[in-house]
Amino acid sequence: MITQEINDVNYLAIKKIIDEFTDNGKNDKWFLTPIEDLEFTIRTENCLKFAGICTLEELKQKTDYELRIIPQFGKKCLAEVRAILKHLENKNVD
């Protein structure tokens, strides 16, 4: 249920990034997108910044455990991050 709500909320932001990079021939650079561009919730974005995670590339490399040990990063934050990464992978961007 949470994942579906997150997908609905962030779909337009994700689609914009995907479209921008695929339309401009930048398929190899999508992973450099700053996390701010994905419109995460404030808590998720702040936790990621606190942990020094600034781009999709850095975020994609993290395991669930590595994310969960970030202070204040709970189940909802993890679900939000995983939903966005799954959506991007389903779009065959990488």
MODELLER restraints for C-alpha pairs under 7 A, 6 or more apart:
rsr = mdl.restraints
at = mdl.atoms
rsr.add(forms.Gaussian(group=physical.xy_distance, feature=features.Distance(at['CA:3:A'], at['CA:79:A']), mean=6.09, stdev=0.5))
rsr.add(forms.Gaussian(group=physical.xy_distance, feature=features.Distance(at['CA:3:A'], at['CA:80:A']), mean=6.50, stdev=0.5))
rsr.add(forms.Gaussian(group=physical.xy_distance, feature=features.Distance(at['CA:3:A'], at['CA:83:A']), mean=5.85, stdev=0.5))
rsr.add(forms.Gaussian(group=physical.xy_distance, feature=features.Distance(at['CA:6:A'], at['CA:80:A']), mean=5.89, stdev=0.5))
rsr.add(forms.Gaussian(group=physical.xy_distance, feature=features.Distance(at['CA:6:A'], at['CA:83:A']), mean=6.99, stdev=0.5))
rsr.add(forms.Gaussian(group=physical.xy_distance, feature=features.Distance(at['CA:7:A'], at['CA:83:A']), mean=6.44, stdev=0.5))
rsr.add(forms.Gaussian(group=physical.xy_distance, feature=features.Distance(at['CA:7:A'], at['CA:84:A']), mean=6.92, stdev=0.5))
rsr.add(forms.Gaussian(group=physical.xy_distance, feature=features.Distance(at['CA:10:A'], at['CA:38:A']), mean=6.87, stdev=0.5))
rsr.add(forms.Gaussian(group=physical.xy_distance, feature=features.Distance(at['CA:10:A'], at['CA:39:A']), mean=6.63, stdev=0.5))
rsr.add(forms.Gaussian(group=physical.xy_distance, feature=features.Distance(at['CA:13:A'], at['CA:38:A']), mean=5.54, stdev=0.5))
rsr.add(forms.Gaussian(group=physical.xy_distance, feature=features.Distance(at['CA:13:A'], at['CA:39:A']), mean=6.72, stdev=0.5))
rsr.add(forms.Gaussian(group=physical.xy_distance, feature=features.Distance(at['CA:14:A'], at['CA:38:A']), mean=6.09, stdev=0.5))
rsr.add(forms.Gaussian(group=physical.xy_distance, feature=features.Distance(at['CA:21:A'], at['CA:27:A']), mean=5.59, stdev=0.5))
rsr.add(forms.Gaussian(group=physical.xy_distance, feature=features.Distance(at['CA:21:A'], at['CA:30:A']), mean=6.05, stdev=0.5))
rsr.add(forms.Gaussian(group=physical.xy_distance, feature=features.Distance(at['CA:27:A'], at['CA:93:A']), mean=6.55, stdev=0.5))
rsr.add(forms.Gaussian(group=physical.xy_distance, feature=features.Distance(at['CA:27:A'], at['CA:94:A']), mean=6.96, stdev=0.5))
rsr.add(forms.Gaussian(group=physical.xy_distance, feature=features.Distance(at['CA:31:A'], at['CA:55:A']), mean=6.75, stdev=0.5))
rsr.add(forms.Gaussian(group=physical.xy_distance, feature=features.Distance(at['CA:31:A'], at['CA:56:A']), mean=4.98, stdev=0.5))
rsr.add(forms.Gaussian(group=physical.xy_distance, feature=features.Distance(at['CA:31:A'], at['CA:57:A']), mean=4.78, stdev=0.5))
rsr.add(forms.Gaussian(group=physical.xy_distance, feature=features.Distance(at['CA:32:A'], at['CA:55:A']), mean=5.53, stdev=0.5))
rsr.add(forms.Gaussian(group=physical.xy_distance, feature=features.Distance(at['CA:32:A'], at['CA:56:A']), mean=6.16, stdev=0.5))
rsr.add(forms.Gaussian(group=physical.xy_distance, feature=features.Distance(at['CA:32:A'], at['CA:57:A']), mean=6.25, stdev=0.5))
rsr.add(forms.Gaussian(group=physical.xy_distance, feature=features.Distance(at['CA:33:A'], at['CA:55:A']), mean=5.48, stdev=0.5))
rsr.add(forms.Gaussian(group=physical.xy_distance, feature=features.Distance(at['CA:33:A'], at['CA:56:A']), mean=5.83, stdev=0.5))
rsr.add(forms.Gaussian(group=physical.xy_distance, feature=features.Distance(at['CA:34:A'], at['CA:54:A']), mean=5.67, stdev=0.5))
rsr.add(forms.Gaussian(group=physical.xy_distance, feature=features.Distance(at['CA:34:A'], at['CA:55:A']), mean=4.40, stdev=0.5))
rsr.add(forms.Gaussian(group=physical.xy_distance, feature=features.Distance(at['CA:34:A'], at['CA:56:A']), mean=6.47, stdev=0.5))
rsr.add(forms.Gaussian(group=physical.xy_distance, feature=features.Distance(at['CA:35:A'], at['CA:54:A']), mean=5.70, stdev=0.5))
rsr.add(forms.Gaussian(group=physical.xy_distance, feature=features.Distance(at['CA:35:A'], at['CA:55:A']), mean=5.26, stdev=0.5))
rsr.add(forms.Gaussian(group=physical.xy_distance, feature=features.Distance(at['CA:35:A'], at['CA:56:A']), mean=6.15, stdev=0.5))
rsr.add(forms.Gaussian(group=physical.xy_distance, feature=features.Distance(at['CA:36:A'], at['CA:45:A']), mean=6.98, stdev=0.5))
rsr.add(forms.Gaussian(group=physical.xy_distance, feature=features.Distance(at['CA:44:A'], at['CA:73:A']), mean=6.81, stdev=0.5))
rsr.add(forms.Gaussian(group=physical.xy_distance, feature=features.Distance(at['CA:44:A'], at['CA:77:A']), mean=5.35, stdev=0.5))
rsr.add(forms.Gaussian(group=physical.xy_distance, feature=features.Distance(at['CA:47:A'], at['CA:70:A']), mean=6.71, stdev=0.5))
rsr.add(forms.Gaussian(group=physical.xy_distance, feature=features.Distance(at['CA:47:A'], at['CA:71:A']), mean=7.00, stdev=0.5))
rsr.add(forms.Gaussian(group=physical.xy_distance, feature=features.Distance(at['CA:47:A'], at['CA:72:A']), mean=6.80, stdev=0.5))
rsr.add(forms.Gaussian(group=physical.xy_distance, feature=features.Distance(at['CA:47:A'], at['CA:73:A']), mean=6.19, stdev=0.5))
rsr.add(forms.Gaussian(group=physical.xy_distance, feature=features.Distance(at['CA:51:A'], at['CA:70:A']), mean=6.58, stdev=0.5))
rsr.add(forms.Gaussian(group=physical.xy_distance, feature=features.Distance(at['CA:53:A'], at['CA:59:A']), mean=6.10, stdev=0.5))
rsr.add(forms.Gaussian(group=physical.xy_distance, feature=features.Distance(at['CA:67:A'], at['CA:73:A']), mean=6.93, stdev=0.5))
rsr.add(forms.Gaussian(group=physical.xy_distance, feature=features.Distance(at['CA:68:A'], at['CA:74:A']), mean=6.20, stdev=0.5))
